């Protein structure tokens, strides 16, 4: 299915009184899902544990660099 066909299908599934903002949001979601699937296929993902460790290290680094402000 082409991009245009996917957009038309999404539009046809929406109610007649849908706003332009809602259409745009639906398209943004479609793009985000497509990018996410591409990332998964390319192995550009992290486990929940890896993300937790990254966030903790960022928080620790931030706290250490800003300790003089506290």
N, C-alpha and C positions, 0 to 999 in steps of 0.2 A: 504494500500500500504506500502510495506517495504521501509526502507531507501535506499536500493540498487535500488529498482524499481524507486523511486523518482529521484535518481541521473541519472539513465539511461534515464528516461523521459526528464530530464533537458538537458542532453547531446544530445539527439536526436533532441531537439528543437533548438539547436545551429547550426550556419552555419559550414560547413566543414572546413573552414580556421580559426576557433577559436583558440586563443592562450591558452597555459596552464595557464597563468596568468588570463585570462578571465574566464576559467573554475573554477579556484580556487576562484575567486571573486564571481562567481555565487553560489558556494557551501557555501561560508561564508554568503552570503545574505540569503540563504535557512536556515542555522543554526540560524541566528539572528531572522528571522521571526518565526521560531519554538519556540525559547526561549521567544520571545515576546508574542506569543499566550499562552504559558504555564504560563507566569507571569500574563496575563489577567485572565486566568481561575482560578489561585490561589489567585487572589485579590491583587497581588503585583504591584499595579499601584497607581499613584497620579494624581490628577486633574491638569489642567494648573494653576489654582490659587494656589494650594499647592506648585507646583514647583516654581512659581514666588516668593512666600513668602520665600521658602528655599534659593533661590539664593540671594534675597535681604538680608536675615539674614547673609548669608555667606559673602557677600560683606561688610556689616556693621561691622561684626566681624573682617574681614581682615583689613578694614580701621582703626578700633580702635586699633588693635594690631600693626599696622605699622605707626601710626600717628607720632611717633618720627622720622621716616625716611623721612617724607615728608617735 
